[in-house]
Amino acid sequence: MSAFHHLFASVRAQGDMLLAHEPDPHAELLAMVWGSRFDREHARVLLERQRRVLPGALQAVMAAADSFDGLPAARQQRLRRVIVRHRYGR
């Protein structure tokens, strides 16, 4: 599986828990991947807000962050476009 697909799988696996109580989950996800490096601190804050965090959640999110950081800039931008399209149902 490519790093891009692995990242999507990690986000899908942890995303429901990470973004469950956020009013705009797409905005939160975009905030984490907007820069050239994954915003790990933002992810930690989101995890801390959750009522219940599954064991290993932080490690899984940090692994997704490492995967994102390892993507070439064009692939990072493609991921951002996918999130935006999904947000607006395109």
C-alpha positions in Angstrom: 0.0 0.0 0.0 1.4 3.4 -0.9 2.1 6.0 1.8 -0.8 8.1 0.5 -3.3 5.2 0.9 -1.7 4.2 4.3 -2.3 7.8 5.5 -5.9 7.7 4.4 -6.4 4.4 6.1 -4.9 5.8 9.4 -7.1 8.9 9.2 -10.2 6.8 8.6 -9.4 4.5 11.4 -8.7 7.3 14.0 -10.8 10.1 12.4 -14.1 9.2 13.9 -12.7 9.2 17.3 -10.4 12.2 16.8 -13.0 14.4 15.2 -16.2 13.0 16.7 -17.3 16.0 18.7 -15.9 18.8 16.5 -18.4 21.1 14.9 -16.5 21.2 11.6 -14.4 18.0 11.3 -13.1 18.9 7.8 -11.8 22.2 9.0 -10.0 20.5 11.9 -8.5 17.9 9.5 -7.4 20.6 7.1 -5.8 22.5 10.0 -3.6 19.5 10.7 -2.4 19.1 7.1 -2.4 22.7 5.9 1.3 23.3 6.3 4.2 21.4 4.9 4.3 19.3 8.2 1.5 17.7 10.0 0.4 19.8 13.0 1.0 17.3 15.8 0.1 19.7 18.6 -3.3 20.4 17.1 -3.9 16.6 16.9 -2.9 16.3 20.6 -5.3 19.0 21.5 -8.1 17.3 19.6 -7.3 14.0 21.4 -7.3 15.7 24.8 -10.8 17.0 24.1 -12.3 13.6 23.6 -14.2 11.9 26.4 -12.7 8.5 25.7 -9.5 7.9 23.8 -8.7 4.4 22.6 -5.3 2.9 23.6 -2.8 3.6 21.0 -4.7 6.5 19.5 -1.9 9.0 19.9 0.6 6.6 18.4 -1.6 5.9 15.4 -2.2 9.6 14.8 1.6 10.3 15.1 2.2 7.5 12.6 -0.2 9.2 10.2 1.6 12.5 10.9 4.9 10.8 9.9 3.3 9.4 6.8 2.0 12.9 5.8 5.4 14.5 6.5 7.1 11.9 4.2 4.9 12.7 1.3 6.2 14.9 -1.5 4.6 18.4 -1.6 2.4 17.5 -4.6 1.0 14.5 -2.8 0.3 16.6 0.3 -1.5 19.1 -1.8 -3.6 16.3 -3.4 -4.6 15.1 0.0 -5.7 18.6 0.9 -7.8 18.8 -2.3 -9.5 15.5 -1.5 -10.4 16.8 2.0 -11.8 20.0 0.5 -13.8 18.1 -2.1 -15.2 15.7 0.5 -16.1 18.7 2.7 -18.2 20.2 -0.1 -19.5 16.9 -1.5 -17.8 17.2 -4.9 
